[in-house]
Amino acid sequence: IKDWCISRQLWWGHRIPVWTTEDGEYIVARSEEEARQKAGGKALRQDEDVLDTWFSSALWPHAVLGWPEQTEDLKTYYPTSVLITARDIIYLWVARMIMTGLYFMGDIPFRDVYIYATVLDEQGRRMSKSLGTGVDPLDLIEMYGADALRFALLVRTAKGQDIRFAPIRNGRHSQVEEARNFCNKVWNASRFVLMNLDEEFRQRFDGSLPAEEQMNHIDRWILSRLNHTIRTVNAALESYDMDDAAKAVYSFLWDEYCDWYIEMCKPRLNAGGAEREVAQRVLSIVLEHTLRLLHPFMPYITEEIWQSLPHEGESIMVAPFPVEHPEWHAPQAEERMQQLIEAVRTVRALRTEIGFDISLKAQVFVVPTSPEAGALLREYEGVIRTLQRVEPMTIVDALPEGVKAVAAHCDLADVYLQLEAVDLEKERQRVQKELASLQKELERVQSRLDNEQFLQRAPREVVEKEKAVQAELLERQQRLLERLKRLE
């Protein structure tokens, strides 16, 4: 830090507290009255210059708390935790606050400094009215809402990187529109949950989860995923990774809670009785926690929905932020649910790949890969049937003789779709293409295993891994050959 001229010839500012006497003596005082006392009756003239803006601003962390008096506010709030600012005033302001804080208070004024991103145009230039590259946030709020704009910016606020923001084109803004769609997803999912929380349930609901023995793998899975999301969001916010926190809530709410858990709960909600009660409790508790996670990113919509949910407290704004629940961690439930989700996706992908007309009836045969897989599939057969929207579906030990069908494989099962409208020639070509790709991979692995130098020099675990890959590829090849034979 070098010597710094702190006087400025401006009309507005803190006037420099220095007076001069008629014989050229300088007097520094807090007030004119104090200066006159020090001057001993000599004529005084106060310096007409004002303090540099950044000198005045450098005193801000302690001056606004009552300094130089030792007020309660000063004792309580100095030093503070974090300063949020732009990178272009680190030297002008941040460094000087630290300098004056150390000098006058004996301590730095804040522990962390968060340098926020600059919003640029598509070409990476600062937004400018004269260049016509600026986007008025009020226009975007009018079009999409404040929550959508806030989320669109935060989800792109990667640490150390600026945000490139597109202009409004043809009355639309794609980046904020995407966030608005998420707002709609949150609203619609919440409306579905609220519609299923009848008054009788609300009166007896005490905010607690169902008993452990009443919940199934699906309930334990969503609670475990919520717990993982809470951990991720808290860690991201602690390290100021705003984008990671926003993406974590987005992914959980859309991809897991809405796309899977709500859909899996629909048959239970319709069933009534104890099953409905369990689904209501878990749906409500998970949504309430998720809204609190989402509140910093979407304050308005989350407050509106939260007020309609069973809750404690006056406002979500002052509700405690979610913390981890170690007892919710359920790795086995997560593993089983991942397998079930993969099975459903396998059927969906198969239908899409062959151009399946959903208006046509198609028999689906599910052949489990093991007795354990069969037990899991049969336990949740109704859920799978609902999610894949294919009727009829049959879980069998082996594909019936004489059945020609297209097939796909997942960890739990081989899935066969029998449909007269399938283009068998197209399916044969698809399987042959997959076989050709598989053959290339097999040749690559076989080449390594035939190499004596590789076998002698590579660590044992690496060689064993290659052999395991080879065995898996051979098994897949055999299944594909069987599929091709059935299509003949």
Secondary structure as UniProt FT lines:
FT   STRAND          7..8
FT   STRAND          18..21
FT   TURN            22..23
FT   STRAND          26..28
FT   HELIX           32..39
FT   TURN            40..41
FT   STRAND          44..46
FT   STRAND          50..51
FT   HELIX           53..58
FT   HELIX           60..63
FT   TURN            64..68
FT   HELIX           72..77
FT   STRAND          80..85
FT   HELIX           87..89
FT   HELIX           90..94
FT   HELIX           95..104
FT   STRAND          110..115
FT   STRAND          119..120
FT   TURN            122..123
FT   TURN            129..132
FT   HELIX           137..144
FT   HELIX           146..154
FT   TURN            155..156
FT   TURN            159..160
FT   STRAND          163..164
FT   TURN            170..171
FT   HELIX           174..195
FT   HELIX           199..204
FT   HELIX           212..214
FT   HELIX           217..238
FT   TURN            239..240
FT   HELIX           242..251
FT   HELIX           252..262
FT   HELIX           263..271
FT   HELIX           273..294
FT   TURN            295..297
FT   HELIX           299..308
FT   HELIX           316..318
FT   HELIX           326..328
FT   HELIX           331..353
FT   TURN            354..355
FT   TURN            358..359
FT   STRAND          363..368
FT   HELIX           371..379
FT   HELIX           381..388
FT   STRAND          393..395
FT   TURN            401..402
FT   STRAND          406..409
FT   STRAND          413..418
FT   TURN            420..421
FT   HELIX           424..449
FT   HELIX           452..457
FT   HELIX           460..486
//
